[in-house]
Amino acid sequence: MNFTKISCKYLGDFDAEAKHSLWGSVIYTYAPKNQDGDGKGFTPTDLLAFALCTWVITIMGIEVKRRGC
């Protein structure tokens, strides 16, 4: 059984990188402008909101499939 590992790395200047061990996908986060960052992309809080939203949508999709809707 393969377990997913996420490696995180601080890149400096309030930027970070997260890499998925199985697929090699990489996500970068940046501090928002109101927190001394440059706001050039997703912030960690943006990803938290994204994770919650996609978690709910995925569970809804699983239930729709299971119920044959």
N, C-alpha and C positions, 0 to 999 in steps of 0.2 A: 504494500500500500504506500502510495506517495503522499506525503504531507506537504501542504503548501507552507513555504517560508517566505516571509517578506523581510528583506534587508533594507534598513534605513540608513541614510548617510546625510550628515550635515555638510552643506557645500560652502558655508560662509555667507555673509551678507543676508542672513535670515532666510536662505533658500535651503530646501531639502529635497532628497531623492528617495523614492521607495521602489524596489525592484522585486517582481514576482519570480520566485525560484523556478517554477515549472514552465512558465511561458516566456520569461525574459522581458515582459512588459515593464515599462518604467513610467512612473508618475512623478512630476515635480510640483512642489508647492513653494509659494512665495508669501512673505509677510505682506499684509495689506498696507496701503499708504497711511492709514490712521494708526498703525503700529510700527512706524519707522521703516517700513518696507517700500518697495517700488510698485507693488500691486500689478506686476506684469503677467500674472496668471492666477490659477487656482490657489486659494489660501487653505490652510488646514481646516478652518471652519466651513469653507465651501464644500470640502470633501466629506466632512461629517454630515452635512445636510444631504449631500448627494447619496451617501451610503444609506442613510435612513430611508430616503425616498425610494431608491432602487430596491432596498430590502422589502419594503411594503409591496411594491409593484410585482416583484418576483413571487412573493407568497400568494398574491392575488392570482397571478398567472398559473401557479401550481394548482391552486384550488379549482380554477376554471377548467384546467385539463383533467383533473381527477373526477370532476363532476360531469364531464362530457358536454360542457356548454359550448 
